[in-house]
Amino acid sequence: MEEGLRTYVAAPEISDFGTIERTSFLGLTNAPVITLDDGRKVGLAGTDALKHVVPVNTGKNLMDETIEVPLDVRTVGIQVMTAMSYSAETQATMFENFVKLPKSQRDEYAGLWLTVKDKTPEEQKTFVEDMIAALT
């Protein structure tokens, strides 16, 4: 576990992506403080940290168990929108607005992306342009 690591917090009451800000709190080691994509901060320690902190790059929790990680909209959005030459400011605004949507709507958009991601670049571009129009 390291600062700056992109993680998925698989705890049922959280189920969100974030970045490790610190690896300890209240004197506990291996107790990460994670800034979630919506700006909330969570700290996990002990078994909760071992079971529910899932580095996105491995898809395994700290007990080495494989955990199903949903689509990381932020990371994919940065990759796709950077490739399409959208500014960092546009990306940030769009993502801020995205995380304000109800979870059901965020899940719907993520599902739509999964149906478009393997299609033509033109179809992907149309999807992204429609998302920008809806979220800016």
Secondary structure, 3 states (H helix, E strand, C coil): CCCCCEEEECCCCCCEEEEEEECCECCECCCCEEEECCCCEEECCHHHHHHHEEECCCCECCCCCECCCCCCHHHHHHHHHHHCCCCHHHHHHHHHHHHHCCHHHHHHHHHHHHHHCCCCHHHHHHHHHHHHHHHC
